[in-house]
Amino acid sequence: MNKPIILAATLALSATGTAVLADEIRVLNWQGYGTDLDWAVDAFTESTGHTVIHEYFNSEQEMLTKLRTNPGAYDVVLINAAFTPQAQNEGLIGPVDAASIANLADVPDNLKGNEDLNAGGALHGVPWTWGLTSFAVNTNEVDELPTSIEVFWDTAHEGKVSIRDDALEAVQFAAIATGQDINNITDLDAIEAKLSDLMPQIKTYWGSENDWNQFMAAGDLDVATFWSGSASRSMAAGLPVQFIVPQEGAIGWLDGLSIPSSSTKKEAAHQFINWMIDPEFYVKWAAEGAPASANAKAAAALPDDAFNKRVLGDPEVVARVQFQRPVSDENRGKYLELWQGLKAAQ
């Protein structure tokens, strides 16, 4: 057990008040996403006495369904900011007591004030991690690093391009390429035309991080969309790739930690969230491939050569990010129809 981590956790958690009784809290999250790291859970338990049980979901819709059908079953839930308003509107999550989360003071105001995490006029999700969907290039195949998203349409890379097989991601990617707001698309015809022009360039679609890594390792691709956290892991594993945030911008996502309104263990839940945004926890997690932390103090504590500090720590890069907001079912349907039509015509 790492004693400095335990000590830091103890100090951070003591600011939330002393738990008179140990509780078992249940956390709902993606599997393998930070909260269920054995060493982190062990440190939390040793510091507070609270034990942690995890349950997992495979999609945001499954997460919402679990909250709806299992009242009282969960005490902390990971919710992407784009889905927080829906969860709040349905009464599935309640307001967070900011005074009980000491480390929240180190989260920048622009993240604490995120409109979607503050659904209903109160903080319903503590900013936890964020990242980008942008692209990476194979440095064995691309001599000069591109600065523009237009590299995808460069015929020099014909047949060596890939994007993820996801309708929303494809449409938002093309929105950036056509100079549109990903959250307020006004010219879907331009997006369809842009994606149609891209189709001859594409070798294959990727669906998982493992797929992407295999394609790049085999030299099958020159350029492909990718997630920032995945790129960090791929680069650390020695793949010859470089993550790029182009001048046109990138798609950003923000994940928050919320407390279900039906939880009966809210004090322990607040303590767990406080530990999850603690710099001591994050710096160790970052070494294992974590996304960027919403806690500025945690981000600053990273080594200077850390991906999340070197690439995502640049304010000019962050200024180019368009963070995703909720997408209506109607628009999701339109995007899916567009995407399926383009693939069928290929």
N, C-alpha and C positions, 0 to 999 in steps of 0.2 A: 504494500500500500504506500502510496506517495504521501508522506506526512505533510509537506508544504501545501498540497492540494486540500487535504483534510482540514488543515488549520485555516486556510483561506475560506473554505466552505463554511466552517464554523463561525468565523468572523462575519461573513456576509449574511449568513442565515440568522445570526443573533439579532440583526437589525430589524428582523420582521417580528420579533417577539418570541418568547420561550413557549415551546409546545409542551403543554402539561401532560399530554398522553401521546404515545406513538400511534400512528395510523398506518394502515395499508392503503396507498393510493393507486389508482388505476389510470394508466396513460394510454391514449389512443393516438397512434402515429403510423407513418410508413415504417416498415421493418428496416432496421439498420441505420436509421436516421437520428443519430446523436443521443437521443434520450435513453436508448436502451443499451448504451455502452456499459459493459460490466463494471469497469473501474469507476465510471462516473456514478452509477447507481450505488455501488459499494461505498464510495466516499460520502454520498448524500445520506445513506442509511447510518453510517458510523457517526456522522455529525449530528443527526437529528433523531435517530431511532426509527424514523418512518421507513417502511419498506415500499418497494415499487413493483407493480405488476404491469406488464404491457399487453395490449391487444393491438392488432394491426388492421389496416385497410389497404386496398389496392387502387382506390380511386376516390376523388372527392365526393362523388355521389354515394359511394359505399359508406364513407365516413359520416355523411349527413344521415343516412338511413340508420346507422348504428346509434347515433345520438337520439334519433326520433323513437326508435323501438326499444331502447334500453335505458329508460330514465333512471338516474341514480347509479349507473354502472361505471361511469367515468368521472375522473376528477381533473384531468388535464387533457387537452386535445390540441393537436397541431392542425391549424387551418390556414391555408393560403389566403392572403388578404383579399383576393378577388372573390372568395366564398364567405368571408366573414359577415358581410351584410345579410346574406341569406340566412345564415345560422342565427344571427341576432334577431332578424325579423320574425323568425319562427319561434323565438324564445328558447332556443337550444343552448345558448351560452349567456352568461351574465356579465355585468361590468366587473372589471378588474380593480382591486384596491391598490392604486399606485403607491400609496404610503407603505404598503407591506412588501414592496419589492425594491429594496435599496439600490440594486444595480441598475434600475431603470433610469437613475439620474445620469448615467453615462451614455444613454441612448440619445442620439441627436434629435432635435425637435422636429425635423422634417420627417423622421420615421415615427416618432411617438405621435405626431400629429397626422399621420396618414389617414386620409378620409375614410378608407374602408375599414381599417382597424378601429376607428372611432365611430363605427356604425351606431346609429341611434343617439348620437350626441355624447357618448361616453366611451372610454377605452374598453374595448371588448377583446383585444388581442395584444399581447406584449410583443413588440417587434423582436424577432429572434435571429433569423438568418435571411440572407438575400443572395441573389445571383443573377446571371445573365444567360440568355439564349442568343448567341452570336455565331461566330464560326472560327474554324481553325484551318491552317494550311499545313500540308506536308512539306517540311523544309528540305527534304531530299529531292523534291520535284519542283518547288517554287523558289527561285533564286532571290527575288526581291519581294519583301513582305508587302502585301497590298494594304492600302489605306481606305479602299472603297468597297462597298458591298457589290459593286458592279463586276468584281472579279468572277462572280458566278455566271455572268453572261459573256465572259471573255472566251471567244472560240478557241483560244490556245489551250483551254482546259476541257474542251468538248469530250464527253464520255468519261470524264474523271471528276464529276461533281456529284454530291449527294446532299439531300435534305431529309429530315425526319418525316416519316409517314404519319403526319398529324395535321388535320385540316386547319385547326385554329393557328397552330404555329406557322404553317405555310402561308396563310393569309396575312398574319401579322408581319411575317418576314417580308412579304411582298409590299405591304403597306409602308414599311420603312424604306424599301427600295423605290417606291413611287412618291416619297415625301409626304406621306399621310400619317395622321395620328392613329396609332393602333387601337385606341379606345374610342375613336370617333371616325370610322371609315366612311367617307362620303362618295368615293368613286370605286365601286366594286368592279366595274368594267375594266378600269385601268389595272387593277390587281389581277383579274383573270387574264388580261393580255400579257402582263409581265410574267406570270407563271407559265403561260402557254409558250412564251419565248424561251423559258428556262428548260422546258421538257427535253429538247434535243441534247442538252448538255449533260443530263443526268444518267449516270451509270446504274445506280441502284438507290433505293430508299433504305434508311437505317431505322431500327426500332429500339435498340438498346445500346447501352454504353459498350458492352462486349462486342456487339456487331460492329460498331464504329471503330473500335480498336483493332479488330481483325482486318477490316478493310484498309485502314491506314498502315498497319504493319506489313500487309502484303503489297503495298504500293499501288493499290487499286484506285486511290483517290488523290487528287491534288488539293481539293478544298471541299469542306462540308460544314454544315451548321453543327453546332455543338453547345453543350452547357458548360458554363465556367468551372463549376466544381469537378465535372468529369474531365475537362481539359487539364485541370491541375493534377489530377491523378494520372492521366495518360502521360503527361510530361514528366512527372516524378518517376514513372515506371520506365522511362527511357525512350518512349516513342518519339520519332523525329517530327514533332508538331509544334506549332506556335498558335496560341489563341489571339484573335484579333477583335478589337472593338472598332468598327469602321467609323469614318467621319459622319456617316448618315445616322448612326446610333445603333442601339440594340434593345432587345426585349428584356425587361427586368421583371423579376418576381420577388415577392416579399412574403415570408412565412411568419405567422404569429402563434403564440401559445395562449390558449384560451381556457377558461374554466366553465364547464357545463353548469347551467343554472340549477340542475338537479343534484349537483355534488353536495355531499354532507361533510366533506373534509377540506373545506376551502382554505383553512389556515395552512395545512400541509401542502396543498396545491400551490399556494402563493410561494411557499418556501422552495418548492421544487423548481418553479419557474425562475425564481431569483438565482438559484444555482445554475440553471441552464444558460443564463446570460452573464455568468461570472467570468471575468478574464482568465482565472486559473483553469476553469473547465475548458474554455474555448481554445486557449493556446495549445493545450495538450490534444484536443480534438482536431485542431487545424493541422497538426503534424500527421494526422491519419486521413486527411482529405476532406475536411469540413468545407461547407460553403462560407461565404463572407459573413462575419458577425455584424449584427445591428448595433452592438455595443462599441462605441468609438474607442473606449479605453482598451477593450479587448483587442481590437484591430491594431491599435498602436503598439501593443505589447508583442506583436509578432516579429520574428526576425526580418530584417530588411529585404532578404531575398525570398521571403515567403510569397507565393503566388497571390494570395488574397490581399497582400499589402502592396506588392510591386505592380500588379495589374489592375486590381479593383480599388486600390487605395488612392488613386489619382483623382482629385476633384473634377478635372476636366473630362475624365472618362465617365464619372457618375452623372455629370451634367448632360451627357448624351443619351442617358437611359430613359426609355419610356416604360414605366412600371404598369403592369397589367391591372386592369380594373374589371369588375364583373361584366360578363358577356351574357346577353339575354338568350333564352332558348331559341327565339326566332332567328337571331343572328348566327348562333351556332349551327342551326339547320341550314341556313343559306351557305355558310362556309363549307359545311360538309358536302352539300350538293355540288358546289363549285369544284371542290377538290376531287371528288369521286368522278365527276365528268371529265376533268382534265386527265386523270389517270386512265380512264376508259378509252379516251381518244388517242392515247400515246402510241 
